Every structure is written in C-alpha cells, then in structure tokens.
C-alpha cells in the first residue's frame, strides 16, 4: 500500500479565523479552522473536507490540533 504524505500549511488572511490547508500528496483536500476557545474545553478545531466553500463538509472536530492531524493522517 502506498504511503500518503500529508502536509499542513498556514493559510487565510488576518480577518479570517485561523486556517490550515490540508494537503495529501501535494493536493489540497480540505482545511482546518480554529473555530472557538472555551474556558472549559480549550480550543476547538474542525476539519472540513473539500476545496471550495461550496463542497466543504465537516469531517471531524477536536480540542487538540495534534490529535486532529493524527486522525486526518489515519483516515483520509
């Protein structure tokens, strides 16, 4: 089975929420948004599958960015 190489690249502008583009073998497959901070849960990150706002689908939500990246590597 071929090994896929995932990269996580900072993207977006200062007016947008923190955004990380997710690439698989160099091709964009989705993005991670830092959607909220909670006093009880800490940060909340969501992974959206797709390349444009039209086809984005929420695929996962985690409070730990590293755990979310691990989930992406294992499932996408």
C-alpha positions in Angstrom: 0.0 0.0 0.0 1.3 3.4 -0.9 2.2 5.8 1.8 0.4 9.2 1.5 2.3 12.3 2.5 0.2 14.9 4.4 1.2 18.5 4.9 -0.4 21.2 6.9 0.1 24.7 5.6 -1.0 28.0 7.2 -3.5 29.8 5.1 -6.0 32.6 5.2 -5.8 36.3 6.0 -5.7 38.2 9.3 -9.5 38.9 9.0 -10.3 35.1 8.8 -10.3 32.5 11.6 -7.0 30.7 11.9 -6.9 28.3 8.9 -4.7 25.5 7.9 -4.8 24.0 4.5 -4.5 20.2 4.5 -2.7 18.6 1.5 -2.4 15.0 0.6 0.5 14.2 -1.8 0.7 18.0 -2.6 -3.0 18.3 -3.5 -5.4 20.3 -1.2 -8.1 18.1 0.3 -9.6 20.4 3.0 -8.9 22.8 5.7 -8.7 23.1 9.5 -10.4 26.0 11.2 -9.8 27.2 14.8 -13.5 27.8 15.4 -13.6 28.7 19.1 -12.0 28.9 22.5 -13.9 27.6 25.5 -13.0 28.1 29.2 -13.9 24.5 29.9 -12.8 22.7 26.7 -10.0 24.9 25.5 -9.6 25.3 21.7 -11.9 23.7 19.2 -10.6 22.8 15.8 -12.7 21.5 12.9 -11.6 19.7 9.7 -13.6 20.5 6.6 -13.2 18.2 3.6 -13.3 19.8 0.2 -11.5 22.6 -1.7 -14.2 25.3 -2.0 -16.8 26.7 0.3 -19.5 25.1 -1.8 -18.3 21.5 -1.2 -16.9 21.8 2.3 -18.2 19.1 4.7 -17.4 19.0 8.4 -15.5 15.7 8.9 -14.2 16.0 12.4 -13.9 18.2 15.5 -11.2 18.0 18.1 -10.0 20.1 21.0 -6.3 19.1 20.3 -4.8 20.1 17.0 -2.2 17.4 17.0 -4.9 14.7 17.6 -6.9 16.1 14.7 -3.9 16.0 12.4 -3.3 12.3 13.6 -6.9 11.5 12.8 -6.6 13.0 9.3 -3.4 11.0 8.6 -5.1 7.8 9.7 -8.5 8.2 8.0 -8.1 10.4 4.9 
